[in-house]
Amino acid sequence: MTRISRLLRTAMLTLTGLCASASGAQQGAVPSAPSPLARAPIVAEPVLGRLRVFDNWAVACDNRLSCSAVSLNPEGMETPNRMLLLIQRGGGPAGAASLRVLLADQLRDRVELVIDGKRRARQKVNGDTIAFGGETALDLVRAMGSSYVFELRNRKRQVIGTPSLQGLPAALRYMDEQQGRIGSQAALAAIGDGPADMARPLPPEPALPETIPMLADGTPPVLTDQEQAATRRLAQCESGLESSQAPEIHALDATHALLLLPCDAGAYNLSAVPLVATGAPGNRQIGFAPFDHLPGFTGDASAPPLIMNARWNPTRGELSSFAKGRGLGDCGTAETYRWDGARFRLTEARSMPVCRGAWEWPVLFSLNAQEATGQP
């Protein structure tokens, strides 16, 4: 069994146990001479929300008290899911609810949302998403939470899909509890006589870097043979893949370069060890890329960090990891980081611990409130 296979198996078992994510200890550089990255100021590790599964629904609330719940295939159902229901609500007294019906295929039609045989909404669709907000979304979500059958029908009243509602009442109550809306007139499930704006106050905004350095222009730096050899020694890969492939190199700023060294390959995951090089050509210091929260499939915090199916966005200075639990991509972990001049800072984390057809995963951590809540 390769290292990536062992890590995937261990990580999925951890996720299935409903842990939010693997704990990430700070990684420092490990060349013989201390790297400047090792002396970067300490930044508090992001605190991720916890994901819960209630029957056929998965729900999580992130660091900003924004919550999302997504429908799952019933256990044992092997047919690919063609439709998801996604319910989101922002935290705080003003947090609004939204409902989205996500389709696996494009659709051009007029559709009806039918709950327990009663038509609750009608809308034209031209795409793969049907979205509701405001009071309409709140009414629909409440109706779904107190009913048994949801159907999406086309203009001929043929059923397009019928996601399960089993577990939704518990998921909605969990959202109310986490957001402090139990007993509020505006609650999703635990409705009472309390004020509509009754809710837990929003937590303090996560600390952001004061500035994000501009990325260097021009071609990426080229490593010498000695530097490439040092990179491979640091990576500690077991498959031998790193010996046959050169690292992918990206300029981070005027003094730092990101190295992504392919380490192992499976059927649907390619792992890379992320490193950062500093200094002048021929005399560079190379160490593990520092993160304020390690990618979810890294494994032991003492091991080299691993990025799965890495993507680098030079315009935004962002590095993404997307680890699939299986080929369908309906389970695993996903993280996005932004370079702040000293380390990679987590900007979003998503997770899905069970492989049951959900291609949209709840957010566990976000620095962007609009992305976390799905609000326009």
N, C-alpha and C positions, 0 to 999 in steps of 0.2 A: 504494500500500500504506500503510495507516494505521500510526501509531506502535505501537499494540498488536499489530498483525499482525507488524510487524518484530521486536518484542521476543519474541513467542511463537516465531517461527521461529528467532531466534538462541538463545533459551533452550533450546528443544528440541534443537537441534543440539549445544549444550553438554552437555545431560543425556545425550544419546545417546553422547557421547564419554566417559561415565561420570565426569563431574565431579560432586562431591557437591552443589554449589550455587554460584550466583554469589557472588563475593567481595563482602562488604559493608563499605564504608568508612563511618565515622560521618558522618551528615548533620547539619549545623548550621543554625540559622536564618539567613535572608538578608534581613531588612529592613535599612533604612539604619542604624538604631540596633541595637547588639548585643542579642540576645535573652538572657534569663536561661537559656534552655535551652542556649545555646551554651557557657555556663560550667559546665554540669553535670559532675560528676566523671567521669573516663574509666573505662569498664568494659571489661574484656577481651572481645574478640569471641568468641562461642561457636565451638568447633571441631566441625564436623559430620563424621559418618562418611562412608565412601565406599560407594557402591552398585555391586555387580558383577552382571553377567548371565552365567549359565552355561547355554547352550542354552535350555531352557524353564523356567528358574528365575532369579529375581532375589533377591539376598541383600544385607543390609547390617548393620553393627554400629554402635551409636550411641556417644555419649560416655561411657556407663556400661558399655560392653562387653556390652550386651544386644543379641542378634542376632535377626534375623527373616528368613525365606525364604518366598517366595510363588511359587506355580506360575503359569506364563504359557501363553497359547495358542501352539501351534507357529507359527513364522513363515509368513506367507501365509494363515493361517486367518482368514477374515473373519466366521465365525459368532460371535455374541456368546457370551461365556463364561457358563455357568450354574453353575459350581462352581469354587471355589478351594481349594487346600490351603495352610494357613499354619502354619509351624513357627517357634516362638520358644523362646529360651533366655536366661535371665538370666546376667549375668556373675558372676565370682567363684567361689570353691570351692563355694558353696551354690547356684549357679544351677541352677534346675530347667527341664526341657523341657516344652513343651506342643505339642499338635497340635490344630488346628481345621479342620474342613471347613465352608467358608462357601458357602451356597446362595443363588442369586439369587431363589428363591421360597420361600414358607413350605411346610413339609412336616410332615405328621402320619403317622408310620409307624414301623415297626421296620426298621432298616437294618443292613446288614452291610458291613464293610470287608474287601474281598477283595484279597489281594496275591499276584500270580502264581498265581491260581486257588485259593488257600488262604484260608479265612475266618480273619481275625485278631481281629476284634472284632464285637460285636453291641450295638446300643443303640437305645432308643426316642428318637424325635425329635418335638418339638412346637415348630417354629420354623424359623429359617434358619441355625442353627449347631449343629454337633456337636463337642463339646469333650472332649479327653482330657488328663490330666495325670499327673504322677508316673511310676512305673515303666511303666505302661501306655503312656503317650506315648513314653517312651524306647524301649520295645520296638518299637512301631509305626514310629517314625521310622527306627530301624536296619533294620527289615525292608524299608521302602520304599527306603532308600538302597542296598540290595543286590539289588533286584529290578527287573523290567521293566514290569509292568503293575499299576496300581491301579484298582480298581473299587468304586463305591458301589452297592449293590443294595438293592432294597426287599424286603418280606416275601415277595413272589412271585419273588424272585431275578432280577427284571428290572434291567438296568443303568440307573442314574440318571445317572451321569457317570463319566468315566475321565480325569482330569487326567494329563498326561504326567509321567513320572518322569525323562525325559532331562535330564541336567544336575544332578539332585539330589545324586548322590554328590560332585561337585565343590563344590556349594554347602554341603553339610554339612561337608566337609573344611575349607572356608574358615572356617566358623563355629568349628570346633575350633581352627584355627590362630589366629584372632583372639582367642579366649578362652584360649589357652594350654593346651588340652586334648589336643594331639597326643601319643599314646602313653598316655593315661589310660584306666583301666578304665571311666570314665564318659563317654568321648568318643562323639560321634554316629557318626562314620565311621572316624576314625584311632584305633581301639581298640588298646590295648597293655596292658602289665603295670604301668603306673604307678599311683600311688594314685588312688582315685576322687575325692579332693578336690584333685587337681593342677589348678591354673588360675592365670591371671594375677590378681594382686590387683586389687580394684576401684580405679579412679582416685579421687582426692579428689572430694568432692561439689562440684558447681558452686556458686559464690558466689551467694547469694540476697540480695535487699534485706532489711534488718533489719525494716522495716515496709512495708506497702502502705497508702497513705493511704485513708481512707474516701471514698467517692464523694459528691459533693455532691447534696443532695436538690433537688427543685423542677424547674421547667421549664428546658430548655437555654437558654443565652444567645442573644440575637439580634444579628446583625451589622448594622452600619450599611451604607449603600450604599457608602461609601468603603472600609470593611473588606472587603466582598465583592469590590469591584474589585481591591483589593490581593491578595486571595486568588487571583483568576483570573490576575493578572499573574505571580504566583509559580509557578503550576502549569505554565505553558508548554505547555498542551495544543494539539494541532494540529487536532483534529477539529471544534472549535467547540461540542462538547457542553456544555462548562463554562459557556458564555455563556447557555445556555437553562435551566440547572438550578441551583438554589441548593444550597450545600453541606449535607450532613447533619451536624448538630451534636450533640455529646454532652458533658456535663459530666464531666471526669475527676476533679477534686477542687475545692477552694474557689478555686483560682487558675488552673487550666488547663482548656481545652476542646478537644476533638478535632473537627477539621473534615475531612470526607471529601467532596472535590469530584469529582463524576463527570467523567472526562476523555475516555474513549473507549469505544465499545461495539462488540463483534463478535457473531458468531452465538451464542456461549456464554460469553463473558467480558465483564464490565463492569469497567473499570479506574477507580480513584479515587486522586487524590493526597491523602495524609494530611498534614494540617497541625495545628499546635497554636497556640492563641491564649492570650495571657496579658495581664493588666492590666485596667484599667477600661473599661467601654463607651465607645466613641468614641475611645479612646486605646490600643487593644490593639496589642500586638506579635504579628505572625503570622509563623511560620517553619515549615519542613518538620519534621514529626514526627521526633524522633531515635530511632534503633533501634540496638541493639547488634549486630544482623545484619540486613542489608537483605532484604526479600522477594525470592524467587528470580527473579522476572521483572522486576525493576527495570531491568536492563540496565546501562549505564554508571554507575559509582558517582558520577559528577559530575552525573548527571541527577536530576530530582526522583524521590523514591521512589514506587512504584506498588503499591497493594493491589488484588488481583484478587478480584472477587465478595466484597467486604468484608462482614464480620459483626462487630458490636460486642455484647459481652455485658456489660451494666452491673453485673450481680451479681458477676461475677468480675473485672471490670476487664480483660477480654481482647479483643484485636482479632485477627481471623482473616483469612487470605488463602488462597484456593483457586483456583489458576490451572490451567485445563484445557488439555491439549495438543490435545484434540479433544472433540467433543460427548459421547461416551460417558463421559468422565471417567475413563478408564483410564490416563491418563498426565498428567504435569505436576508441579507443586510445591504444597505446602501448609505454611503456617507459622501458629503461634499465638503471640501476644505478650501480656505482662501489663504494665500500667502500674505503674511503681514510684515515681511522684512526680516523676521527672525525664526518663525515657525509656521506650520500649517494650522490654522484655526478652524475648528468645526463650524460650519454654517448651517448644515442640515443633516439629520440622521433619520432614516426610516428602517422599519424592520417588519418581517412577517415570519413568525416561527412555525407556522403550519403550511403544508403544501396542499392547498385546497382551492386553487383556481383564481385567487385574487391577484390581479396584476397591478392594482393600486394599493400601496401600503401606507398604514398610518404613520404620521410624523411623530417622532420621539423628541426631537430637538430642532429648533429653528431660530435663526436670527432675523428672519423676515416674516412679519406677522401675516402679510397678504398671502404668501406661499403656504403658510401653515394652515390657514383657515379657508383657503379657496375663495376669499372675497375679491371682487374686482377692484 
